[in-house]
Amino acid sequence: SFDLPYELVAKSSYHFQIELKNTGQAIWSDDEDYSIKIKNMSESSYLISPISPIKPFESKIADVYINTYDVGKNEVQFELYRGEKPVIKSSSWSFEVVPLPSLEIKVGLLPKVVSTDEDFELQIFDQYEQLVFRKSNIKIKNSKGMIDEVENIALERPYRLVILKKYYLPRQTYLNFKKNENNASFKAMLPVDFSGDGALKWNDFGALFTDLRRFDLLLPW
């Protein structure tokens, strides 16, 4: 059984999980020549983890890795094989591969009136807390920045977005991506992480005085 997205994006890589439930009498395992394949998908486009022993009436999770290339509609099935013989087929998984979406970022730097800089980094995490997208050296002008193409995300699924900048505490937000254009707004970032550990601690005050130029970050211009 599975609950997989209906829209993926092109030129991307994915990690999903499906549940295998053995309702028969045989023990499923890689050692007994059992495996999972995806019908109607090129074997070069996916990888599925080997089956560890699943006894009758047991359930286990299998990891599925998929690469997408061109846009288009797809309808596939997961199949349990023993050797070269298919044993069980799942219900169909219909999904469409769509063009890469864009993302506009809105973020400010306290106490600046207008925030403009070029060393922001965006990280995107999926529901398994896996890092699926990362882009550095993002330019923010007048508190706005643009990423033209975001890879490795499924549409209408929740993702955690984290914005990073040296000497500032990270900020995060959540977003369900849609086709074409998307917008993510972050709370203003605070210039208090002078030790670079991602948190506000007493050692940040000491690190501030190691370079007096860092006091410029505390000015509103």
N, C-alpha and C positions, 0 to 999 in steps of 0.2 A: 504494500500500500504506500501511497505517497501523496504529498500536497505540494506540488511544484508550480512555479509561476507560468503564466500564459504568454508573457512577453519578455524576451531576452534581447540583448543588444549585440550588434555585429562586432567581430574582431575581439572577442572577449573569452575569458575562462571562468568557469563556475565550479563550485563544490556544493553538491546537494547530498541529502541522505534519504534513503528509502528503507522501509521496514520489510523484513522477510519473516513470514510466519509459516511455520511448518505444521500443516494440519493432516499430514499423511503418516506413514509408518516407517519410512526410511530416514536415515540420518543424513542430512545435507552437509557436505564439507568439501573443501578444496581437495583433500586427500582422496575422496571418493569420486573425483572428477566432476564435481558440480561447479557450475559457474553461472554468472549472470551476463547476458548480452542485451543489446538494444536493437530491436528490429527496425529497419528502415533508416538506420544511421550508420555512416561509415565507421568502421572499427578504428580508424585513425583519428576520429573526432572525440572519442570517449575512453575512459578508463574506469573500471569498477573494482573495488577491493575484493580480494579473495574471500571465499566463504569460510569462516571458522565454523566448527561443528554446531549444527542446529538440530537438536533432538526433536522428536514428534511433540507438537503442542508448545514448542518454544518459539520465541521471537528474537531477532537480532537486527541491528542496524547495519546497512551496507553504505559505503561512501561511493558517490558517483561524481566523476570529474568530466566536464564537457567543455569542448571548445566550439565557438561559433565563428562563422566566416562571413558569408554573404547574407543579405536580407532575404526573407521568404517565409512561407508557412510550412510547418512540419507536423507530422502525426506519427508517433512512434509507440512501441510497446517494450516493456521489460520482459525478458524471457529467461526462465530457469532452464539451463541445459545440464544434461549428464552426458559427458563426452560430446558427440556431435548431434545428439538428439534433443530437441526441445521437449520439456516436460510440462511446464506451466507458463501461461502468458498472463500478463497483467492487463488491466483496462488500458485504453489508449491515453496517451499524453499528447494533447494538441497544443502547440506553442508557435509563436511567430517571432522571427528574428527581425528587429527593426533597426533603423539607423541610430548611431550614437547620439545621445542627448547632450545638451549643453547645460551649464550651471553658472548662474550669477551669484556671487558671494557679496554679502553686505556685512561689514565689520568695522568698528571704530576702535581707536586707541585712546584710552583715558590718560591724561586730561586734555588731549589734543582737540582743538576745535574742528580741524579737517585732517583726516588720516590719509596719508599717501606714503607708500613704501613698496619695496620689491622683494622682500625676503619672507613672505608668508608661505606656510606649508599646509596643505589640506590632506587629511587622512579619512578614509571611509571604511567602516566596519560593517559586516553583515550580521545576521541573526545569530551566528555561531561565534561572534566576536573575532572573526578572521579579518585581517587587513586585506581588502580587495582592490583598493585604489589609493594611490599616493602621488601627489604632485607638489613639487617644491618651486621656489623662486616665483611665486605668484605675485603679480603686480596689483596692488590696491591703489586706486586713485579716487580721491573724494569719497573714501569709505566703500568703494565698490570695485569688484574684480570679476573676471570672466574666465571660465574654463570651457573651451569650445567643444571638447569631446570627453565624455566620462565613460570609461570602459568597466566591464566586469560587474555591472549591476543589473538586477531584474526589476522591471517596472512594477509599480504598485506593491512593492515590498518594503518593509521598514529598514532603514539604514541609519547608523550613527555617524555623524560627521564631526570631526575635530579640526579646529583651526589652531595653528601653532606659529609662534614668532619668538625669536630669541629675546630673553629678559622679560617676557610677558607670560602670565598664567594662561594655559590653554582654555579655550572655550569649546563647547559642543552643542549640537542641536540634532534633531531627528528629521528625516525626510523620506517620503515615499516618492520615488522618481516617476515622472511621467514622460510621454513622448516630447521630443523637441526641447523646449525651454523649461528650465527649473530655477527656483530661487531658494537660497538658504540664508537666513539672517542669524547672526551671532550677537550675543551681548558684547558690549565694549570690553576690550582686553585691558587688564591692569598691569602696569610695569613694576612688578614686585618680585619677579623670579630671577634675581640676579645671580643666584648660584646655579641655575639651569637644571634643577631637579624636578621641575613641573609642579612644585607646590610652594606655598608660602611658609617659610620656617625662619627661625632666628638667624641662621647663617646667611640669609639673604641680605640682612642689614650690614653685616661685615663685608660681603661681596660688593655691595654698593660703593663702599669707600675705597675699594682697590683700584677703581678707575673713576675719577671725578667726572669724566665725560658722560657717565651714565646718569648723572643728575639732569641732563638735557631731556631725558625721557619723562621727567616729572614736570616739565614746563608745558603750558597750554598752547605753545606755538612751535 
